[in-house]
Amino acid sequence: MKEMQAQLELLRAQIAECERLQKTAKNQIKRDTFTRLLARYRAIAVELERAIAGMPPARGTLLGRKTKEPRPKEE
């Protein structure tokens, strides 16, 4: 799941960069291209967010945090 989170963060950075490029594009063809690219990136981000939300927590964790294993009782 860490890899998926990392990919989502990378995708969000790409979306931000694409938005910046769209706003600064000097002609309509480039603006349209970045608009289409943004739509695809955003759709992928939504899909990835849904996949992450649907994943069960990793073993040995509680809400994504490591938990301590109980110590065996000594007799």
Secondary structure in CASP SS format (residue, H / E / C, confidence):
PFRMAT SS
TARGET T0000
AUTHOR 0000-0000-0000
METHOD secondary structure of the structure
MODEL  1
M C 1.00
K H 1.00
E H 1.00
M H 1.00
Q H 1.00
A H 1.00
Q H 1.00
L H 1.00
E H 1.00
L H 1.00
L H 1.00
R H 1.00
A H 1.00
Q H 1.00
I H 1.00
A H 1.00
E H 1.00
C H 1.00
E H 1.00
R H 1.00
L H 1.00
Q H 1.00
K H 1.00
T H 1.00
A C 1.00
K C 1.00
N C 1.00
Q H 1.00
I H 1.00
K H 1.00
R H 1.00
D H 1.00
T H 1.00
F H 1.00
T H 1.00
R H 1.00
L H 1.00
L H 1.00
A H 1.00
R H 1.00
Y H 1.00
R H 1.00
A H 1.00
I H 1.00
A H 1.00
V H 1.00
E H 1.00
L H 1.00
E H 1.00
R H 1.00
A H 1.00
I H 1.00
A H 1.00
G C 1.00
M C 1.00
P C 1.00
P C 1.00
A C 1.00
R C 1.00
G C 1.00
T E 1.00
L E 1.00
L C 1.00
G C 1.00
R E 1.00
K E 1.00
T C 1.00
K C 1.00
E C 1.00
P C 1.00
R C 1.00
P C 1.00
K C 1.00
E C 1.00
E C 1.00
END
